Amino acid sequence: MTSTTTTPAPAGPADPTSGADAALKAKHAAMWASGDYPRVADEVVGGLGQVLVDTVDVQAGQRVLDVAAGTGSSALPAARRGAEVTATDLTPALLEVGRRMAAAEGLGLTFEVADAEHLPYGDGAFDVVLSCIGVMFAPHHQAAADELVRVCRPGGTVGVLSWTPDGFIGQLFATMKPYAPPPPPGASPAPLWGRADHVRTLLGDRVTDLVGRQQTLAVERFADGVEFREFMKATYGPTIAVYRFIAEDAEKVAALDAEMAALGDRFLADGVMGWEYLLVTARRV
């Protein structure tokens, strides 16, 4: 594993040692530690990591970095292929779940707390850089994209899987937005990573052979919109944060309850929800 620390690309946000940036990242980490995201990964979205690893075709012996890895939905299948994998995330509790899962399988991954916008690795340190519904939630998209490219070696692969704005999770965030606190200055909406033109602009001419694949995850976990709403209120950090923000306003809580249930029902057909995502792969120049 490469452990050299370098200065991130210059287009990023505030210095990571600044009080404002540290406070923002601590808030993000706490949000994802709230609820029970490992349950979301286990019961609903965990298979997406395998999809990303298979599409990129990770090979044995490759140095792989999983950015904003959560519990390791991409890191674990990459390690099963024999790759040398490092999984990073802002939230130690999620990495600890991944560490236990890896140990149970006898997989030799490295799990490290790191900020996607300020990765502590040298230029070109990895053959493959992945992120599965993770880096999209870093608030400063250009800074995060710069880091994905910087730590990937020339000729290496960058692969990112993100929810689309018009798909189910994108619409979930649109539904919650009127009830949520204002975003921090300079932050971009997470679902923009689900637009190929946005990702192409972020990565720029530092990559080639960029391919965007719009696909759908079939979710059979929920019987109706109410069950979906209650699951997300109990497990999903961003939803929990919004409900905490409006907790003292019963009318807003009731309104959001109704909108969340209606959203779930609208996307449910014959017991299946389709959660649309964009999978982008590109080669580092």
C-alpha positions in Angstrom: 0.0 0.0 0.0 1.2 3.5 -0.8 1.1 5.8 2.2 2.9 8.9 0.9 0.9 12.1 1.5 0.9 14.8 -1.2 -0.8 18.1 -1.7 -4.1 17.7 -3.4 -4.9 19.3 -6.8 -5.2 23.1 -6.5 -8.9 23.4 -7.6 -10.2 22.0 -4.4 -12.1 23.6 -1.5 -10.8 24.9 1.8 -7.7 23.6 3.3 -8.6 20.3 5.1 -7.0 21.6 8.2 -9.3 24.7 8.3 -11.9 24.8 10.9 -14.8 25.2 8.5 -13.8 22.3 6.3 -13.1 20.0 9.3 -16.5 20.9 10.8 -18.3 20.2 7.5 -16.6 16.8 7.1 -17.3 15.9 10.8 -20.9 16.7 10.2 -21.0 14.4 7.1 -19.3 11.6 8.9 -21.8 11.9 11.8 -24.7 11.9 9.4 -23.6 8.6 7.7 -23.0 7.1 11.1 -26.5 7.8 12.2 -29.2 5.2 11.6 -28.0 1.9 10.1 -26.4 2.3 6.7 -24.9 -1.2 6.9 -28.5 -2.5 6.8 -29.2 -0.4 3.7 -26.1 -1.8 2.0 -26.9 -5.4 3.1 -30.7 -5.4 2.3 -30.9 -3.0 -0.7 -27.9 -1.6 -2.5 -24.9 -3.8 -1.7 -25.0 -5.6 -5.0 -24.0 -2.4 -6.9 -20.4 -2.8 -5.8 -20.1 -6.1 -7.5 -21.6 -4.5 -10.7 -18.9 -1.8 -10.6 -16.1 -4.2 -10.0 -17.3 -6.5 -12.8 -17.7 -3.7 -15.3 -14.2 -2.3 -14.6 -13.0 -5.9 -14.6 -10.6 -5.6 -11.7 -7.7 -8.0 -12.0 -5.6 -9.9 -9.5 -2.6 -8.0 -8.3 -3.9 -4.6 -9.2 -3.7 -1.7 -6.7 -7.3 -0.7 -6.1 -8.6 2.3 -4.1 -12.3 2.4 -3.1 -13.2 6.0 -2.3 -16.1 6.8 0.1 -16.3 3.0 0.4 -18.8 2.8 3.2 -18.8 -0.8 4.3 -16.8 -1.8 1.3 -19.4 -2.8 -1.3 -16.8 -2.4 -4.1 -13.7 -3.1 -2.0 -14.7 -6.6 -0.9 -15.5 -8.0 -4.4 -12.3 -6.4 -5.7 -10.4 -8.1 -3.0 -12.1 -11.4 -3.8 -10.6 -11.1 -7.3 -7.1 -11.0 -5.8 -6.5 -7.2 -6.0 -4.5 -5.2 -3.4 -7.4 -3.1 -2.1 -7.5 0.0 0.1 -11.0 1.2 1.2 -11.4 4.7 2.5 -14.3 6.6 4.0 -15.0 9.6 6.3 -17.0 7.4 8.7 -15.0 5.1 10.9 -18.0 3.1 12.0 -18.8 2.1 8.4 -15.2 1.0 7.8 -15.3 -1.1 10.9 -18.2 -3.0 9.6 -16.3 -3.6 6.3 -13.2 -4.6 8.3 -15.2 -7.3 10.2 -16.7 -8.6 6.9 -13.3 -8.8 5.3 -11.9 -10.6 8.3 -14.7 -13.1 8.3 -13.8 -14.0 4.7 -10.0 -13.9 5.3 -9.6 -11.0 2.9 -6.5 -8.8 3.4 -7.9 -5.3 2.7 -6.7 -2.1 4.2 -9.3 0.2 5.7 -8.4 3.9 6.3 -10.3 7.0 7.3 -9.8 9.6 4.5 -11.6 12.5 2.9 -12.5 12.0 -0.7 -11.5 15.6 -1.4 -8.1 15.3 0.2 -6.8 11.8 -0.3 -3.6 11.0 1.6 -1.9 9.1 -1.3 0.7 9.8 -3.9 0.1 10.8 -7.5 -0.6 7.7 -9.6 -0.6 5.4 -6.6 -3.4 3.1 -7.8 -4.1 1.1 -11.0 -7.9 1.3 -10.4 -9.9 4.0 -8.5 -13.5 3.2 -7.7 -16.4 4.8 -5.9 -19.9 3.2 -5.6 -22.6 5.7 -4.6 -20.0 7.3 -2.4 -17.9 10.1 -3.8 -21.1 11.6 -5.2 -21.9 12.8 -1.7 -18.6 14.7 -1.3 -19.8 18.3 -1.2 -17.2 19.8 -3.6 -17.5 17.8 -6.8 -14.5 19.2 -8.7 -12.2 18.7 -5.7 -13.3 15.1 -5.4 -13.0 14.4 -9.1 -9.5 15.9 -9.1 -8.5 13.5 -6.4 -9.9 10.4 -8.2 -7.8 11.3 -11.2 -4.7 12.3 -9.3 -4.2 9.1 -7.4 -4.9 6.9 -10.5 -1.8 6.1 -12.6 -1.6 7.0 -16.3 -3.3 4.2 -18.2 -5.3 3.2 -15.1 -9.1 3.1 -14.7 -11.5 5.4 -12.9 -14.9 3.9 -12.2 -17.8 5.7 -10.5 -21.4 4.6 -9.9 -23.9 7.3 -8.9 -27.7 7.7 -8.5 -29.2 9.8 -11.3 -31.2 13.0 -10.8 -34.3 11.7 -12.5 -34.1 8.2 -10.9 -35.6 7.1 -7.6 -32.9 8.3 -5.2 -32.4 11.5 -7.1 -36.1 12.1 -6.7 -35.9 11.2 -3.0 -33.4 14.0 -2.6 -35.6 16.4 -4.6 -38.5 15.5 -2.3 -36.5 16.1 0.8 -34.8 19.3 -0.4 -37.6 21.8 0.7 -37.5 20.4 4.2 -33.7 20.2 4.5 -31.3 22.8 5.9 -29.5 24.9 3.3 -26.4 23.3 1.8 -23.0 24.6 2.8 -21.4 27.3 0.6 -19.9 25.8 -2.6 -21.6 22.4 -2.3 -23.1 20.8 -5.3 -26.2 18.4 -5.4 -25.0 14.8 -5.1 -27.2 13.4 -7.9 -25.4 15.6 -10.5 -22.8 12.8 -10.5 -25.5 10.8 -12.2 -25.3 12.9 -15.3 -22.7 11.8 -17.8 -22.0 15.4 -19.0 -21.3 16.5 -15.5 -18.9 13.7 -14.9 -17.2 14.4 -18.2 -16.7 18.0 -17.3 -15.3 17.1 -13.9 -12.8 14.7 -15.2 -12.0 16.8 -18.3 -9.1 16.0 -20.7 -7.2 14.1 -18.0 -9.1 11.0 -19.0 -10.0 9.2 -22.2 -12.4 6.4 -23.3 -15.1 7.7 -21.0 -18.2 5.6 -21.2 -21.5 6.2 -19.3 -23.9 3.3 -18.7 -27.4 4.2 -17.4 -28.7 1.1 -15.6 -31.4 0.2 -13.0 -31.2 -1.6 -9.7 -34.3 -3.7 -9.2 -35.3 -3.3 -5.5 -37.8 -5.8 -4.2 -37.4 -4.9 -0.5 -40.6 -2.8 0.0 -44.3 -3.6 -0.2 -45.4 0.0 -0.4 -44.3 3.6 0.0 -45.0 3.6 3.7 -42.7 0.7 4.3 -40.0 2.4 2.2 -40.4 5.7 4.2 -40.1 4.0 7.6 -37.1 2.0 6.5 -35.3 5.2 5.3 -36.3 7.1 8.4 -34.7 4.4 10.5 -31.6 3.7 8.5 -30.5 6.3 6.0 -28.4 9.2 7.2 -29.6 11.9 4.8 -33.2 11.2 5.6 -32.6 11.0 9.3 -30.9 14.4 9.1 -33.8 16.0 7.3 -36.4 14.7 9.8 -34.2 15.9 12.7 -34.1 19.4 11.1 -37.9 19.6 11.0 -38.7 17.6 14.1 -40.3 20.5 16.0 -42.7 21.3 13.1 -45.4 18.7 13.1 -47.0 20.0 9.9 -43.7 19.7 8.0 -43.1 16.2 9.4 -46.6 15.1 8.3 -46.2 16.7 4.8 -42.8 15.0 4.3 -44.2 11.7 5.5 -46.9 11.9 2.9 -44.5 12.9 0.1 -42.1 10.2 1.0 -44.8 7.5 0.9 -46.2 8.8 -2.4 -42.8 8.8 -3.9 -42.3 5.1 -3.0 -45.7 4.2 -4.3 -45.1 6.0 -7.6 -41.9 4.0 -8.3 -43.3 0.7 -7.2 -44.8 -1.7 -9.8 -45.6 -5.3 -9.2 -43.5 -5.3 -6.0 -40.4 -3.9 -7.7 -38.8 -0.5 -7.5 -36.4 0.6 -10.2 -33.5 2.7 -8.8 -31.7 4.2 -11.7 -27.9 4.9 -11.6 -25.1 5.9 -13.9 -21.9 3.9 -14.1 -19.0 5.8 -15.6 -15.6 4.3 -16.6 -12.7 6.2 -18.0 -8.9 5.7 -18.6 -6.4 8.1 -17.0 -4.3 9.8 -19.7 
